[in-house]
Amino acid sequence: MDSVSVYANAKINLALDVVGKRTDGYHDLRTIMQTVTLRDRLVIRKLYTNQIKLNSNIRWLPQDSRNLAFRAAKILLDNYKSDFGVLIEIDKQIPISAGLGGGSANAAATLFGIKRLFDLPVTMDELMKIGLSLGADVPFCLLKGTALGEGVGEVLTPLSPCPDVHIVIAKPPISISTAEVFRQYDNESITVRPNIDKMMKDIEDGDIKAVGTGLANVLESVTAKEFVVIERLKRIMRLNDSIGAMMSGSGPSVFGLFETKISAQKAITQIRQELSIREVFLTNIFTPKVGL
């Protein structure tokens, strides 16, 4: 086999709470993460040298160790002392720096793809450990589906599959520093927190309306205060009958859950017309059948 094709799915946070600060400066989280069908496609080709090369349809995407997929490939090939290299071709559809885990998903897909390409004797647990060394979201991007994330997000408990629903994701053209969001976050000022235990029960019961009603993300207290477009996006989604709308991760992407495709498409049209946002997507819940 000289090449493999793998997919890297975006993720959203259906609920996100900060439950404490760690001695290492990071924050302990409690979050429900969900994979969606919006995805990048990666083709990984075997090279008969020990080089790692990367290219993409996004010209300015880093093609060296600044890219998580590049670093994932290097770690795995170095660990198994491979005499080969790889060319990683990324067709990006997931917005970059969006709170949707695109870079982490590319790293996860690269790990899995290289395992397949070279038939490496590496277990999923070992891939998860490598993934965590690259970023807190990478283990979930390997797992996929619906999961409770704790710690910095790496302690994962798979949950019942979330009921399918139409999802509109809009990524405004602004840049967010996750580190800066956490630096400004004030736990004492939070008045509304997600009821994560209830949401897990709602997911198990298949009650998507209750899931939509329970959406909450404490990091909105920082990002939405600085960027009014976050609340404007949520308002447009609600005006178009979303059953819930929320920022994903540290932002700036906002997603809305819709019971009908017609309502979702109306929201997309209004967002494009009123806010001139180009990166707006209609997607759905993704539930993996087996692994990736």
C-alpha positions in Angstrom: 0.0 0.0 0.0 1.4 3.3 -1.1 -1.2 5.7 0.2 -4.3 6.0 2.5 -7.2 8.4 2.7 -8.5 9.4 6.1 -10.9 12.0 7.4 -10.6 14.5 10.2 -13.9 15.6 11.7 -14.6 18.9 13.5 -15.9 18.9 17.0 -18.2 21.2 19.0 -18.6 21.5 22.7 -22.3 21.0 23.7 -21.4 22.1 27.2 -18.2 23.5 28.7 -17.5 24.3 32.3 -14.2 25.4 34.1 -14.1 23.6 37.4 -10.7 24.7 38.8 -7.2 25.8 38.1 -4.3 23.4 38.2 -0.9 23.9 39.7 0.6 23.8 36.2 -1.4 26.9 35.2 -3.9 25.0 33.1 -7.6 24.8 33.9 -9.6 21.7 34.8 -12.6 21.4 32.5 -15.8 19.4 32.4 -17.2 19.4 28.9 -19.4 17.3 26.6 -17.7 17.1 23.2 -19.4 16.0 19.9 -18.0 15.1 16.5 -19.8 16.6 13.5 -19.8 15.7 9.8 -17.9 18.8 8.8 -14.4 17.3 8.0 -11.1 17.7 6.2 -9.8 14.9 3.9 -6.1 13.8 4.3 -4.2 11.7 1.8 -1.0 10.3 3.2 1.5 8.9 0.7 4.5 6.8 1.4 7.9 8.4 0.5 11.0 6.3 0.0 13.1 8.8 1.9 12.9 9.8 5.6 11.4 13.2 4.8 8.0 14.5 6.0 6.3 16.8 3.5 2.9 18.5 3.8 0.8 20.5 1.4 -2.7 21.9 1.5 -5.4 23.7 -0.4 -4.8 26.5 2.1 -1.6 28.2 0.9 -0.6 29.8 4.2 -1.2 26.7 6.3 2.2 25.9 8.0 4.0 23.0 6.3 6.6 22.3 9.1 6.6 21.5 12.8 4.2 24.4 13.5 1.6 22.1 12.0 0.2 19.4 14.3 -0.2 16.9 11.5 3.5 17.3 10.6 4.5 16.8 14.3 2.2 13.7 14.7 3.8 12.1 11.7 7.3 12.8 12.9 6.6 11.4 16.4 5.1 8.2 15.1 7.7 7.6 12.5 10.5 8.3 14.9 9.0 6.1 17.6 9.0 3.1 15.1 12.3 4.0 13.5 10.8 4.0 10.0 13.1 4.2 7.0 10.2 5.9 5.1 8.7 9.3 5.1 5.3 10.6 4.2 3.6 13.3 2.1 0.5 14.6 3.8 -2.0 16.3 1.6 -4.7 18.1 3.5 -7.9 19.3 1.8 -9.1 21.7 4.5 -12.8 22.4 5.0 -12.8 23.0 8.8 -12.1 26.7 9.6 -8.7 27.4 11.1 -8.4 28.8 14.7 -12.1 28.4 15.1 -12.7 26.4 18.3 -13.6 23.4 16.3 -10.5 21.3 16.8 -9.4 21.3 13.2 -5.7 21.1 13.9 -6.2 18.4 16.5 -8.4 16.4 14.1 -5.7 16.6 11.4 -3.2 15.3 13.9 -5.5 12.5 15.0 -6.2 11.5 11.4 -2.5 11.5 10.6 -1.7 9.2 13.5 -4.4 6.8 12.4 -3.5 7.1 8.8 0.2 6.3 9.3 -0.7 3.4 11.5 -2.7 2.0 8.6 -0.2 2.9 5.9 2.7 1.1 7.6 0.7 -1.4 9.5 2.3 -0.3 12.7 1.8 -2.4 15.9 0.5 0.6 17.8 -2.7 0.4 20.0 -5.4 3.0 20.3 -4.2 3.7 23.9 -0.7 4.4 22.6 -2.1 6.7 19.9 -4.1 8.5 22.6 -0.9 9.1 24.6 1.0 10.4 21.6 -2.1 12.5 20.8 -2.1 14.1 24.2 1.5 15.1 23.8 0.4 17.1 20.8 -2.7 18.7 22.3 -5.6 18.2 24.7 -8.2 17.7 22.0 -6.3 15.1 20.0 -7.4 12.1 22.1 -11.1 13.0 21.6 -10.5 13.5 17.8 -9.2 9.9 17.8 -12.1 8.6 19.8 -14.9 10.6 18.0 -18.6 10.5 18.8 -20.0 11.9 22.0 -17.9 12.0 25.1 -17.5 13.6 28.5 -14.1 15.3 28.8 -12.5 16.0 32.1 -9.0 17.2 33.2 -7.8 19.4 30.4 -10.2 17.5 28.2 -8.1 14.3 27.9 -9.9 12.2 30.5 -12.6 10.8 28.2 -15.8 8.9 29.0 -17.8 7.8 25.9 -21.5 8.6 26.1 -24.6 7.4 24.3 -24.7 8.8 20.8 -26.3 12.2 20.6 -29.5 12.3 18.6 -28.9 13.6 15.1 -29.9 17.2 14.4 -29.1 19.9 11.8 -26.2 22.1 12.9 -25.2 25.5 11.5 -21.7 26.5 12.3 -20.5 30.1 11.6 -16.9 31.2 12.0 -16.6 35.0 12.0 -13.4 36.5 10.6 -11.7 37.2 13.9 -8.8 35.7 15.7 -9.0 34.3 19.3 -6.1 33.4 21.5 -7.2 30.4 23.7 -4.5 31.2 26.2 -5.6 34.8 26.5 -9.3 33.7 27.0 -8.2 31.5 29.9 -6.0 34.2 31.3 -9.0 36.6 31.4 -11.5 34.0 32.6 -12.9 34.8 36.1 -14.5 31.8 37.7 -16.1 33.9 40.4 -18.1 36.0 37.9 -19.9 33.1 36.2 -23.6 33.2 37.0 -24.8 30.5 34.5 -23.1 27.1 34.3 -24.0 24.1 32.3 -25.8 21.2 34.0 -23.6 18.6 32.5 -25.0 15.6 34.4 -28.5 16.6 33.1 -27.3 16.9 29.6 -25.7 13.5 29.7 -29.1 12.1 30.8 -30.9 14.1 28.0 -28.5 12.6 25.4 -29.1 9.1 26.8 -32.9 9.8 26.6 -32.6 11.0 23.0 -34.1 14.4 24.0 -32.5 16.8 21.6 -34.7 19.7 22.6 -33.5 19.4 26.2 -29.9 19.2 24.9 -30.5 22.5 23.0 -32.0 24.2 26.0 -29.1 23.1 28.1 -26.3 24.5 25.9 -23.9 26.6 28.0 -20.2 27.6 27.8 -18.6 29.6 30.5 -15.9 30.9 28.2 -18.5 33.0 26.4 -18.1 35.3 29.4 -14.7 36.3 28.0 -15.0 36.0 24.2 -18.6 37.4 23.8 -17.7 40.4 25.9 -14.9 41.3 23.5 -16.6 40.4 20.2 -20.3 41.4 19.8 -20.6 39.2 16.7 -20.9 36.2 19.0 -24.2 37.3 20.4 -25.4 38.6 17.0 -24.8 35.1 15.6 -26.7 33.4 18.4 -29.6 35.9 18.0 -29.9 35.2 14.3 -29.9 31.5 14.9 -32.6 31.8 17.6 -34.7 34.1 15.3 -34.7 31.2 12.8 -36.0 28.7 15.3 -32.8 27.1 16.6 -33.4 24.9 19.7 -30.2 26.3 21.1 -27.1 28.3 20.0 -23.7 28.6 21.6 -20.0 29.4 21.1 -17.8 26.3 20.7 -14.6 26.0 22.8 -12.9 29.4 23.3 -14.5 30.6 20.1 -15.0 32.4 17.9 -17.2 29.8 16.1 -20.9 29.7 17.0 -23.2 26.8 16.3 -27.0 26.4 16.4 -29.1 23.2 16.6 -32.1 23.0 14.2 -34.8 20.5 14.0 -35.5 21.3 10.3 -33.1 21.8 7.4 -35.3 24.6 6.1 -34.8 26.6 9.4 -31.1 25.9 9.3 -30.8 27.2 5.7 -32.7 30.3 6.5 -30.3 31.0 9.3 -27.3 30.5 7.0 -28.8 32.9 4.4 -29.4 35.6 7.1 -26.0 35.2 8.6 -24.3 35.7 5.2 -26.5 38.6 4.2 -26.5 40.6 7.5 -23.0 39.8 8.8 -21.1 39.1 5.6 -19.6 35.9 7.1 -18.3 33.5 4.5 -17.4 30.5 6.6 -20.9 29.2 7.4 -21.6 25.5 7.2 -24.6 23.1 7.5 -23.5 19.9 9.2 -24.8 17.1 11.4 -24.0 14.9 14.3 -21.3 12.3 13.5 -21.4 8.9 15.2 -18.5 6.6 14.4 -19.3 2.9 13.6 -15.9 1.5 14.4 -13.1 3.7 15.6 -12.2 6.4 13.1 
